[in-house]
Amino acid sequence: NIPASGPIRFSGIYGPFQDWNAKHIAALPNNATDILWTKPSNAASFWRVAANNSIAFSAIYGPYAGWHCDAIGAGADGEVKLLWNNSNRATSFWSVNNAGKITFSPIWGPYATWSPEAMAVTPDDTVRLLWDNDSNQTSYWTVTPSLSITFSATFGPT
C-alpha cells in the first residue's frame, strides 16, 4: 500500500505494458521526470512526465543490432541523454530534443577490457561516463556539451 500522507509524495502508476520494463529515471530542473523503458528485443523508449504526471512526450528507438540502452539523463538544455552500449564494448550517448529528434550521437570505442557502465548529466549539460575494466579498475570521463573529453581518470588496482 502507498501511504496517503507523510513524506512520500505519490506521483503516478504507469503500465503494465507488454514486454516493456522501466529501467532508469532522471529528474529535470523543472520537476519533470524522464523514464527509460526497454524491451528484451533491445528497443528503448523514453517518456517525459510533466510535473502534473501527464506524459508530455515520448519516443521509441530500435532495436539496433548489438546495441542496448542502459541509462537516461537530462540537463539544463531539456534534452534527453540516452546511454547506448554495444556488445563489442563501444558506447554512445544520444541527445534527443523535445520533438524526439536525435541532435547528436557520438560513438566511443570499443576499448579492449573496458565496458561502459553508467552516465550522469550535470546542471550545465556536461556528461559523465563511467567505465569498468575487466581487472576491476574504474574510469570516468567528463564530456562537455561540445563533445570534448576534458577529464579522464582511472581508479583501482594497477
PyMOL commands that set and color helices and strands:
alter all, ss='L'
color gray80, all
select strands_A, chain A and resi 21-27+33-38+44-49+55-61+67-74+80-86+91-96+102-104+107-108+114-121+127-133+138-143+149-155
alter strands_A, ss='S'
color yellow, strands_A
deselect
rebuild
show_as cartoon
